[in-house]
Amino acid sequence: MRAPRLLAAAAAALAVVASITVVTSAEAAVPPAPSGMSLVFSDDFTGAAGTGLNRTNWLYSTGYGYPGGAANWGTGEVERMTDSTANVYQDGNGNLAIKPIRDGAGNWTSGRVETQRTDFAAPAGGRVRIEARIQQPNVTGAAAAGYWPAFWALGAAARPVGATNWPGIGEWDIMENINGRSSVFAALHCGTNPGGPCNETTGLTSGERACNGCLSSFHTYAVEYDRSTSPEQMRWYLDGVNYFTLNSTAVDATTWNNATHHGMFVILNVAIGGGFPAAFGGGPTAQTQSGVPMLVDYVAVWQSSGGSTPSPTPSASSSSRDAYSRIEAESYNSSAGVQVEACSEGGQDVGYIGNGDWLQFDNVNFGTGGVRDFVARVASGAGSGVSGLIEVRLDSRSNAPIGSFALGGTGGWQTWRSIPGNVANVTGSHTVFLTFSSGQPADFVNVNWIQFRR
């Protein structure tokens, strides 16, 4: 994961969630099934205070990794997971608590629990929705360094082999938070590691999204995988608001199917330390506070029956695009790590773009050829020494670029310039990817539009 432009990112992301109603009550019942779906699993955590989980529903993953799997759970986290009710317990108020604890020698313990079932799946032509109502650990600043609460799912094939087949079998990150930031991250992990079609180990990610009150109150987090649409979609929700969507066309069909066309199991855990917190300042440190739990009010999984998958129908986003007309950046069909924001030139632009991010535009028609170059309308308020490369690739993000240009600061995030770049000659219709690379973790560019020229 990359660090966004913090102040600007928070302001923009707040606009995304401005309409969200904050839910603060300590306990809520599992909600009714979404339209067309049926409840297939739930736990409301109504056990007596200090009791463990129902092991018919849940198993405890303990130690420093799966048997035969990577050390430190493959992420560099430092805690030892236990099945002790000191770390994992029902609080008597309708919640599961997962509490990381540091002992007098500086060693950390915490909890990681998984559903016994591994068959949560969207049937062909159907949907599956995985949701939980969670209060993130209520700790901030230096006291939160290294905290990493998460709600996520792994492909069923991971369990027999200690997840040594990660990330190809799919990981759906529904809620991640690090270092007590007022935010949430979502991602799909897939393909091969490192790199590959899913930009591992980062994955295809929402980037950091503001989540006001998520440390001090309960909010709902959900992912819905929909095979009733064409292309298939994964949609992530915060308090019922869809804030991140991935289409199956974001990667090749084999990669997508391997990550989605099978059962999943659900995981809840609070890690301490590791690569993700390290990317945002690190931890734990001597100042990190012990004993602040993640609280989970309920977990629920709903599923619809299958049906025939519809054929694609032309729409504003899927019909043919003229390569020689302006393609607005915010009209992308899929993306990773970016946000849409208001543009000083009118309309919207795509911002918060840094290393590893990308935009995808389907069905771009170049005709019979004669392409001379392309131009991108870009802006950058990146600091001194921060620059990056904007590249154009066809049909796959792993294909060699057909054109590119480098960009440093333009004087401001809304100070726009039209920058040309040479491209190889192209004919026919293609999926066009804009990919972004930089030697620094900071965001380095906003994009308003692109256009190819004869």
N, C-alpha and C positions, 0 to 999 in steps of 0.2 A: 504494500500500500504506500501511497505517497502523501506527503504533507501538503494540504491545500494552502492558498492564500487565506490565512485564518480569519482576519476580520471581515474581508469582503465575502469569503465563503459563507461565514455565519449569517451575514445579512441576506445573501441571496437564498440560502437554504431556508431561512426563516420564512421567506415568502412562499416556499413550497408547502410548508406546514402551517401557515397562518390560519387556515380554516379548521384545523384539528381541534376537537374538543378534548381538553385534558381530563382524564379519568383519574380521580384521586382516592376513591374508596378502597378499603383494604381487601375486600372480597367481592367477587362477582361470579354468578353462575356461568357455566358453559353456555354460550349464546346459541340461539336456534341455528339450524343448518342453513347455509346460503341456498338461494333458490336453485332447485334442480339437483341438490346434493343431499347425501345422508351421512350421519355421524358413524364413523367406523372405529374410532378410538377416542377416549378422553380420560383425564384424571383431574379431579378438582381439589385434591390434596386436603381432604377434610379430616385427616387423622388427628389423634390426640397430640398435644404438645410434646416434643422431644422424641416422637416415634420415627422410625425409618419408613422407607417406601414399601409399597406392596410389590414384592418381588415376583409376583405373577405378571405384573405389568412392566417392571423395570429391572435392569441388571446394573450393577455397580462395576465400572471399569476402575481398577486400582493399580497403584504403583506408578512407574515413570513411563509406561508405554504398554501397548498391546504385546502379549507374548509373541515373540518372533518378529515384532514390528520395530519401527524406528525408535531410538532413544528419545526421552523427553517429549513423547507424543509427536515427534517429527517437526516440532515448532521451536525448540529451544527453551520451552517453559521450564520452570525450576521446581514446581511443587510436586509432592507425592500425593496422588489421589487415594482416598480411603473410603471405606464404607461405614466409618464411625458416625454416630449421631452428633458428634461434635462438629462435623463438617457438613453432613447431609441429614436434614430432619424436617419434619412437619412442625409448624410453629403453633398449632392450635387455633389459629385465626384463618384457616383455609388456605395456607400457603406452604409451598416447599421452599426451604431455605438452603442455599449452598454457600457455605461460609469458609473462606480461606483463613488459615490461622498460622502465625509464626511462633515457633517455640523459643525458649530462652537461648538456644544456640544459633538462632537465625534461620532455622529450617522451616519451610512452608509445607503445610498440608492443605488439601481442598477436596472437592468432590466433582465427579463426572458420572452422570447416569445416562443410560440409554434404554430405549424401549426394547422389550423382548422381541416384539414383532418387527419384522424387516420387510413387510409386504405393502407398505403404503405407496401406492402407485396410481398413476392416471391410466385407465384403460384406453385403448385406441378409440379415438373419438370422444373421450371423456376428460374429466378434470380431477385433480386432487388438491386440497388446500390444507396446509399445516399451519397452525396458529397457536400462540401462547400470549398470555397476559402477564407482563413482567415489570418489576421495578428493578432497574439496574442498581448495583451497589452505590449507596448514597455517600460517596467520598470523592473529594476533588483535590486538585492541586498536588503538592508534593506528597500528601498523604495517599494519593491514588496511584502513584507511580508503579507500573507493572500490573495493575489490575486488568483482567481480560475476560469479562463475562461473555458467554455465547449461547445461542440457541440455533441449532443447525441440524442437518441430516446428511447421512452418508449412504451410498449405494450398498445394497444388501451383500454384494460379493466381497465387501471389505471385511466382514466379520470373520469368515473362516481363515483368512490369511493375514490377520493383523494389519489390515489396510496397506499392505505392501503393493497393492495394485492402484493406489492413489496416484494421480487424480483421475485416471481414465474412467473409473466407475462412478464418478460424479460426487460432488459435495455441494449442497445447497446451504449457503450461509444466510440465515433469516434475520438474525440480530447479532452483531458484534459491536463491542464498545471497548475502548482502551484508555487507560490512564485517567479515568474519571472525566472525560470530555463530554460535553452536553451534545452527544451526537450518536449516530447509528451508521453502521456499514452493512451492505448486503453484497453477495457475490455468488457466482457459479464457478466452481473449479472443475476442470475437465481436461482432456487431451493428455499431453505429456509434460514432464517436468525435468529440467527447467524450460522455460519458453513455450514452444509449441503453439497450437492454434488458440489457446486460452490464456496466453501471457502469464504462465506460471513462474513464480509462486504467487503472484498477485491475483490471478484469476480475472474473470470478466466482472467488473465491480461497479457498484453505484457511486464509488467515492464516498467521502464523508458527508453525511446529511445532518443538518441541525435537528436536535430532538429536545426541545425545551421541556423541562420538568421530568425527563426520563430517569434522572437519578433520584428524585424525591417523590415520585408518584408512579402509579401503574399505567402502562400503555400496552396496546396490542400490537404484535408483530406477526406478519403472515407472509407466506409465499404460496402462490397458486400456479400450478403447472397445468396448462390448458392445451389438450390435444384435439379440441373440437374446432379450432381455428386453423387456417392455413395462411402463412406458416404457423407452426406451433409457437406458443409463447410461455415464458415464465414471467410472473408479475409479483413484485414485492410491495407490501402494504405496511404503513404505519398508521395506527388508529383508523383503519379502513380506507385511507387515502393511498392510491397507487402512485408510488414515487420513483419506481425503477422498473423497466421492462426489457427483456431480452427476447428477440425472435430466434427461431431455430436457424435462420439464415446467417446468424452471427458467426457460425463455424460450419465446417463441412458436415454432411449428414451422418457420417460414421461417428465422429466425435460427439455430436449432439445426442444421437441415439444411445451411445454407450454411457452417457452421463444421465440419461433421463428415462429410457424405456425399460424400467425395471422397478422393483421394490426398493424402498428406502427405510432406514431406521432413524429415529429422532434422538438427538443428544442435547443435554443441558450440562454446562460446566462453567466453572470459574477458574481460569488459569492464572498463574502469576509469572510474569516475565515472558520472554520469547521474542521472536522476530517482529511481530506486529507492534507490541508496545515499544520495542526498541526504535522503530521507525518514527515514533512520535515522542522521543525524549528518553525512553528507556525505563528501567526499574526491574525489580524492586530495589529500593535503597533503604538506608536506616530510618528515613522519615516515613516510609510506607506504613500505613495504619493496618494493623492486624484485625481480623474479625468483623469485616463489614460484608454482609451477605447479599447475594442476589435473591430476590423473592419471586416466586412463580405462583400465580393464582390458579391458572389452569393450563393444560395442554389439550388440544383437540385436533383431530384429523377428520376431514370430510371428503367424500368421494362421490362422483356422479357415475352413472352407468355409461357404458361405451356406446358408440354409434359410428356411423360412417363419417370419415374425415372429409370435410368439404374441399372441393377444388378451389384454387385461388381465384378470386374475382378482382377485376380491375378496381383500383381506388386511387385516391390522390397520392397515397404513399407507395402503391405497388405498380402503377401503370408506368409506361415507358417515359423516361426523362430525356430531354434533349441536352446532349453534352454541351452544345454551343449556346445555351441559354443559362442564365444564372441559376445555380442550385443553392438554395438557401441552406445554410449549415444546420439550422434547427429542423429541417425536413428529413433528417437522417432516418433510416429504417431500423438501425440498431447502433449501439454505442457502448463504450466502457469508460468510466472514470470522469465523465463530463457533466456539466449542468447547463440548462438553458436560462438565459437572463435577458432583461431589457437591454436594447441596444440604443446608443446615442444617435445613430443614423436612422432610427425608426425600426419598428418590429422587434425582432429578437436576434441574439447571437448565441453561440455556444462557447462557454468559458470554462475556467478551472482546468485547463488542459495541461498535462505534464507527461513525463516519460511513461510510455506504455499505453497511453490512452489511444482511442481510435473512434472514427465515425464510419458508418457503412451506408452507401447509397445504392439501392437496387435498380436494375434495368436502365442503365445509362446508355443511350444510343449514340454511337459515334458515326453512324452512317458508313459510307464507303471509304472513309479515311481523309487524309489531308490535315490531320491535327498538327499544329505548329508548337503550341505551348499551352500552359494553363496559368490562370491567375487566381490568387486567393486574396480576399479582403481580410486583413489580419490586424490585430493590435496587441501590444505587450507593454505591461508596466513592470516587467521582471527587473530585478535588481542587477547591479553591475556583476558581470561574469556569468549571468544566467542566460543561456540561449538554448536553442534546440533545432531539430530538423523536422520539416513537414514533408511527408512523402506521399505519393500517389501509387497505389497498388491495385491490380485488377484481379478479381475473382477469389483471391485468398490473401489473407494478411501475411502468410508465409511466403508468397511469391516475391520475386525481386521487384523493387520499385521501378516504375516507368518514368518517373520524374520526381524532383525534390527541390527544396530550397531551404537555406538556413535563415533563422530569424533571431535577432537580439531584441532589446527593448525599443519600442517606438515612441516612448515618452508618456505612455499611460495606457490603462486597460481599455479605454474607449478612444484612443488616438489611432485612427484607422489609416492603413496604407494598403495599396494594391500591389502585391509582389508577384512577379511572373517567375515561372520555372519551365525549362524545356522538358518535353515529354517525347517518348517514342511514338511513332505513328500507330494508330489504333483503328480497327474497323469493327463493325457489328455492335452488339449490346453486351454490356458487362456489368458486374457488380464492382463499384468503385469504393475503395477504402482510402481514407485519409488516416495515416498513422503518424504518431508523434514520438520522437525520441530525444532524450537530453541526457547529458552527463550529470545533471543536478536533480535532486528530488523536487525542487520547487516548480510550481506551474510557470509556464513561459509564454502562453499564447491564448488569445481569443480568436474565433473565426466567425465572420459574418456570412460570407458566401464564397463559392468557387465557380469558375467558368473555364471551359476549354475554348481555345481559339484556333481557327484554321490558318 
